[in-house]
Amino acid sequence: MDFEKILSGYRPSDIFKKYLTENPGSSGGEMGMDFFAAFPEVDRSFQSVIWNWKGAIKKRRPGISDEVFDKETIICLKEAGYFVLKDK
């Protein structure tokens, strides 16, 4: 998967949306497992951010925006020791 592109400055929400397009039956849990496989140092508590992102919610309920999701994803990657370039 392209999760590593986030480190090159791609917006996390765009990468996660691409994942969902390529894996239409995927759940937030499956998406999280693939993300954690790409970034094993990330704290597993980040799964709650994935579950609450409005892009991953299949039912209509409030969720966090793409902007908040992107910010939280970058923060968690940096806290885990990953170097993230600025937005492309």
GROMACS elastic network, one bead per residue, 0.5 to 0.9 nm:
[ bonds ]
;  ai    aj funct       b0    kb
    1     4     6  0.77462   500
    1    15     6  0.89972   500
    1    19     6  0.73546   500
    1    34     6  0.77446   500
    1    35     6  0.85285   500
    1    38     6  0.81568   500
    2     5     6  0.55698   500
    2     6     6  0.79189   500
    2    15     6  0.66543   500
    2    16     6  0.87083   500
    2    18     6  0.85583   500
    2    19     6  0.78760   500
    2    38     6  0.88563   500
    3     6     6  0.58149   500
    3     7     6  0.81108   500
    3    12     6  0.77402   500
    3    15     6  0.63204   500
    3    16     6  0.76241   500
    3    19     6  0.86090   500
    3    34     6  0.84423   500
    3    35     6  0.64720   500
    3    38     6  0.66271   500
    3    39     6  0.84322   500
    4     7     6  0.56692   500
    4     8     6  0.74221   500
    4    35     6  0.89415   500
    4    38     6  0.67973   500
    4    39     6  0.81177   500
    5     8     6  0.50864   500
    5     9     6  0.68214   500
    5    10     6  0.58206   500
    5    11     6  0.85325   500
    5    12     6  0.84342   500
    5    15     6  0.76042   500
    6     9     6  0.53250   500
    6    11     6  0.61856   500
    6    12     6  0.57043   500
    6    15     6  0.72859   500
    6    74     6  0.82079   500
    6    84     6  0.71203   500
    6    85     6  0.81425   500
    6    87     6  0.87949   500
    7    10     6  0.71548   500
    7    74     6  0.86015   500
    7    77     6  0.85448   500
    7    82     6  0.75850   500
    7    83     6  0.64960   500
    7    85     6  0.58558   500
    7    86     6  0.85787   500
    8    83     6  0.88552   500
    8    84     6  0.63767   500
    8    85     6  0.52872   500
    8    86     6  0.75610   500
    8    87     6  0.79055   500
    8    88     6  0.77500   500
    9    12     6  0.85983   500
    9    84     6  0.65254   500
    9    88     6  0.50506   500
   10    13     6  0.86280   500
   10    14     6  0.72814   500
   10    15     6  0.72103   500
   10    85     6  0.85212   500
   10    86     6  0.82294   500
   10    87     6  0.58481   500
   10    88     6  0.56147   500
   11    14     6  0.53546   500
   11    15     6  0.65617   500
   11    16     6  0.88222   500
   11    66     6  0.89113   500
   11    70     6  0.62554   500
   11    87     6  0.65849   500
   11    88     6  0.76606   500
   12    15     6  0.51114   500
   12    16     6  0.60920   500
   12    17     6  0.84923   500
   12    66     6  0.83506   500
   12    69     6  0.75042   500
   12    70     6  0.52664   500
   12    71     6  0.86253   500
   12    73     6  0.67844   500
   12    74     6  0.78620   500
   13    16     6  0.50814   500
   13    17     6  0.59886   500
   13    18     6  0.85306   500
   13    53     6  0.88930   500
   13    55     6  0.76622   500
   13    66     6  0.56834   500
   13    67     6  0.79817   500
   13    69     6  0.67565   500
   13    70     6  0.59498   500
   13    73     6  0.89134   500
   14    17     6  0.50783   500
   14    18     6  0.62012   500
   14    19     6  0.86413   500
   14    66     6  0.85732   500
   15    18     6  0.51145   500
   15    19     6  0.62814   500
   15    20     6  0.88058   500
   16    20     6  0.63064   500
   16    21     6  0.86755   500
   16    31     6  0.80281   500
   16    55     6  0.80940   500
   16    56     6  0.83118   500
   17    20     6  0.50536   500
   17    21     6  0.61910   500
   17    22     6  0.86358   500
   17    55     6  0.69299   500
   17    56     6  0.81336   500
   18    21     6  0.50025   500
   18    22     6  0.61687   500
   18    23     6  0.84283   500
   19    22     6  0.51980   500
   19    23     6  0.59234   500
   19    24     6  0.81855   500
   19    26     6  0.86958   500
   19    31     6  0.77322   500
   20    24     6  0.52748   500
   20    25     6  0.78420   500
   20    26     6  0.66734   500
   20    27     6  0.86929   500
   20    31     6  0.80999   500
   20    55     6  0.87835   500
   20    56     6  0.78874   500
   21    24     6  0.54505   500
   23    26     6  0.54494   500
   24    27     6  0.86153   500
   26    29     6  0.80707   500
   26    30     6  0.60822   500
   26    31     6  0.66939   500
   27    30     6  0.52242   500
   27    31     6  0.62347   500
   27    32     6  0.85418   500
   27    51     6  0.89902   500
   27    56     6  0.77234   500
   27    57     6  0.88815   500
   27    58     6  0.88031   500
   28    31     6  0.50170   500
   28    32     6  0.60228   500
   28    33     6  0.86296   500
   28    47     6  0.81642   500
   28    50     6  0.64493   500
   28    51     6  0.56085   500
   28    56     6  0.61051   500
   28    57     6  0.78319   500
   29    32     6  0.50145   500
   29    33     6  0.62335   500
   29    34     6  0.87641   500
   29    47     6  0.75336   500
   29    50     6  0.82931   500
   29    51     6  0.75972   500
   30    33     6  0.50803   500
   30    34     6  0.63711   500
   30    35     6  0.86213   500
   31    34     6  0.52715   500
   31    35     6  0.62061   500
   31    36     6  0.86802   500
   31    50     6  0.81244   500
   31    56     6  0.88897   500
   32    36     6  0.60572   500
   32    37     6  0.84616   500
   32    44     6  0.87830   500
   32    46     6  0.84438   500
   32    47     6  0.59609   500
   32    50     6  0.68067   500
   32    51     6  0.85112   500
   33    36     6  0.51337   500
   33    37     6  0.61019   500
   33    38     6  0.87251   500
   33    47     6  0.86682   500
   34    38     6  0.64033   500
   34    39     6  0.86779   500
   35    38     6  0.52009   500
   35    39     6  0.61884   500
   35    40     6  0.82259   500
   36    40     6  0.50365   500
   36    41     6  0.77392   500
   36    42     6  0.66850   500
   36    43     6  0.86022   500
   36    44     6  0.76512   500
   36    47     6  0.89606   500
   37    40     6  0.55085   500
   39    42     6  0.58382   500
   39    77     6  0.79297   500
   39    80     6  0.86229   500
   39    82     6  0.84870   500
   40    43     6  0.81543   500
   40    44     6  0.89489   500
   40    80     6  0.88839   500
   41    44     6  0.87876   500
   41    77     6  0.82353   500
   41    80     6  0.54740   500
   41    81     6  0.76404   500
   41    82     6  0.84597   500
   42    45     6  0.84555   500
   42    46     6  0.74243   500
   42    76     6  0.65244   500
   42    77     6  0.62567   500
   42    78     6  0.89420   500
   42    79     6  0.78240   500
   42    80     6  0.51799   500
   42    81     6  0.84977   500
   42    82     6  0.89064   500
   43    46     6  0.59982   500
   43    47     6  0.84658   500
   43    76     6  0.74779   500
   43    77     6  0.89144   500
   43    79     6  0.88274   500
   43    80     6  0.72211   500
   44    47     6  0.58143   500
   44    48     6  0.84692   500
   45    48     6  0.60470   500
   45    49     6  0.78890   500
   46    49     6  0.52812   500
   46    50     6  0.67734   500
   46    51     6  0.89328   500
   46    72     6  0.85797   500
   46    73     6  0.79822   500
   46    76     6  0.72579   500
   47    50     6  0.51046   500
   47    51     6  0.62557   500
   47    52     6  0.86686   500
   48    51     6  0.50128   500
   48    52     6  0.61198   500
   48    53     6  0.86048   500
   49    52     6  0.51425   500
   49    53     6  0.61013   500
   49    64     6  0.81375   500
   49    69     6  0.70844   500
   49    72     6  0.75962   500
   49    73     6  0.81306   500
   50    53     6  0.52880   500
   50    54     6  0.86986   500
   50    55     6  0.87616   500
   50    56     6  0.69296   500
   50    69     6  0.78320   500
   50    73     6  0.88988   500
   51    54     6  0.81803   500
   51    56     6  0.64920   500
   51    57     6  0.69942   500
   51    63     6  0.86073   500
   52    55     6  0.85463   500
   52    56     6  0.73694   500
   52    57     6  0.70590   500
   52    62     6  0.82437   500
   52    63     6  0.52033   500
   52    64     6  0.59899   500
   52    69     6  0.87791   500
   53    56     6  0.55892   500
   53    57     6  0.66275   500
   53    62     6  0.87434   500
   53    63     6  0.51568   500
   53    65     6  0.64897   500
   53    66     6  0.72662   500
   53    68     6  0.85112   500
   53    69     6  0.62712   500
   54    57     6  0.51185   500
   54    58     6  0.82859   500
   54    60     6  0.87019   500
   54    61     6  0.79097   500
   54    62     6  0.67434   500
   54    64     6  0.54484   500
   54    65     6  0.61529   500
   54    66     6  0.75084   500
   54    69     6  0.88144   500
   55    58     6  0.80075   500
   55    63     6  0.79978   500
   55    64     6  0.84268   500
   55    65     6  0.79550   500
   55    66     6  0.74163   500
   56    63     6  0.87683   500
   57    60     6  0.71768   500
   57    61     6  0.74862   500
   57    62     6  0.86353   500
   57    63     6  0.73493   500
   58    61     6  0.85968   500
   60    63     6  0.89038   500
   64    67     6  0.81298   500
   64    68     6  0.61694   500
   64    69     6  0.63893   500
   65    68     6  0.52943   500
   65    69     6  0.60782   500
   65    70     6  0.85202   500
   66    70     6  0.59485   500
   66    71     6  0.85351   500
   67    70     6  0.51648   500
   67    71     6  0.62571   500
   67    72     6  0.86643   500
   68    71     6  0.51145   500
   68    72     6  0.60845   500
   68    73     6  0.84692   500
   69    72     6  0.51901   500
   69    73     6  0.60039   500
   69    74     6  0.85913   500
   70    73     6  0.51751   500
   70    74     6  0.62171   500
   70    75     6  0.86227   500
   71    74     6  0.52881   500
   71    75     6  0.62043   500
   71    76     6  0.87224   500
   72    75     6  0.50766   500
   72    76     6  0.61679   500
   72    77     6  0.86325   500
   73    76     6  0.52347   500
   73    77     6  0.62210   500
   73    78     6  0.86553   500
   74    77     6  0.51706   500
   74    78     6  0.61551   500
   74    79     6  0.85463   500
   74    84     6  0.71321   500
   75    78     6  0.52034   500
   75    79     6  0.60677   500
   75    80     6  0.85816   500
   76    79     6  0.50499   500
   76    80     6  0.61782   500
   76    81     6  0.87854   500
   76    82     6  0.88320   500
   77    80     6  0.50962   500
   77    81     6  0.65148   500
   77    82     6  0.53434   500
   77    83     6  0.76214   500
   77    84     6  0.75333   500
   78    81     6  0.50721   500
   78    83     6  0.61923   500
   78    84     6  0.68922   500
   79    82     6  0.73560   500
   84    87     6  0.89359   500
   85    88     6  0.83705   500
